[in-house]
Amino acid sequence: MKCRVPIWLTAPVSIILAGSFLSSMSAFLVAPYLMVFLTRDAHVAVGLAGTFIGLQYWLLRAGGLIADPFVRRYGHRAVMLWGGGLRIPGYLLMALQTVPTIAVGLCLVGLGGGLYFPPSKSFLIRLLPKEYQLTGLSVRNVTANVGVAIGPLIGTLGAQYFGLRGVVVSAALCFTALAILVRFLPSLAELSEVSAKKEAGGGERPIAAVSGEDSPASSGWRSFLTLLPKERIVFALIPLSLLLGAFLTQMDTLLPEVLAYHSLDSWLGVAFTVNAICAVALQPIGLAAVRRSFLLVGLLASLGSVGLFLSLIPQFISVGSIILAVFSLTLVEVVASMAIDDAIRVLPQKRVTLAYGVQGLCDGIGGLFGSPAIVALYAAADMAGKSLVLSAFAGICALAFAVSVGIIRPGLRS
């Protein structure tokens, strides 16, 4: 039986998908152990470490807002190269293990990721025919999460032989390889020229709709100021993005703190691997939920938020409850992220990068304030207080997800 390559899987699309895998794998060599690296190896206080991670997450998400005007002027490929390049010195600075270099390094790593991801997603959308866009985004999520699954396993082995500092340096080398890969990605102008020649020769056009880079005259902060009133769906995404940012950073802050409290640090790598496996396995469910009903998306997100916090209550803690917590968090991540992608992809193409930037900014703000706040409350409480904190956040997040998903109904297909 022959294995047919999907018609939409062109060479540029393949490079973007491979870049998503390599970027995620490289980042997650370090991510599972970042909290441990900061508090144990670099001797950073728990609250300050949570703030550093929240700041990195904010820059990771908010960097897309800066990326938009650069994409319009210099093109997707150039900005993706800058994003990958910034993370190389970022990890090298972190390896020095001083508070100032760690702070600067985390900022560079976060900003680099912020510059890389929105152009990568918007470029992918522009390369795909409309009927394949949601499928392409889902496949991109799968490739990224395969990298998330492999990264912690390699990081665990590397930490045993070379220590966490060696793993951090390895991440810098991997991002160097990513920059080399992205260099082979053609620009939209080059693809337009190829498409024109194909059409002139009567050949089949390799991609759906390729145009040159947007005019720089329409770029800049003026685009940001005019986006919200013109595109109501972007405004409607703000509450969900804020909440999702605060929620997802718990994988990097609250979960390691819970495992450390119960002397289960060795399960960190396993938890992140389970997260990645679940993210791949749950993609069909997220895709089906978004296509069917916004009510189903809201219900799944609410159930996932309850499952995360209640599974981490001290009285219930076990290996099974940790896996359930990771599964619950991943369920929220998949369905909410897919709903956001589905809403943004219907925007005019010239607004997609900026829309991801606005969404990322709000996502990052949620992570910046939610990350240190929740982990600090948990760390400061006694066992009974920890149960109360987790139960309270379970109820708050369940209600908030139901409301915030309901607001974006116009962007979802019933």
Secondary structure, DSSP 4 states (H G I P E B T S, - for coil): ---PPPTT--HHHHHHHHHHHHHHHHHTTTGGGHHHIIIIIS---HHHHHHHHHHHHHHHHHHHHHHHHHHHHH-HHHHHHHHHHHHHHHHHHHTT--HHHHHHHHHHHHHHHHHHHHHHHHHHHHHS-GGGHHHHHHHHHHHHHHHHHHHHHHHHHHHHHHHHHHHHHHHHHHHHHHHHHHHTSPPHHHHHHHHHHHHHTTPPPSSS---PPPPGGG-SHHHHHHHHHH-HHHHHHHHHHHHHHHHHGGGTTHHHHHHHHTT-GGGHHHHHHHHHHHHHHTHHHHHHHHHH-HHHHHHHHHHHHHHHHHHT-GGG-SHHHHHHHHHHHHHHHHHHHHHHHHHHTTS-HHHHHHHHHHHHHHHHHHHHHHHHHHHHHHHHS-HHHHHHHHHHHHHHHHHHHHHHHHHTGGGS--
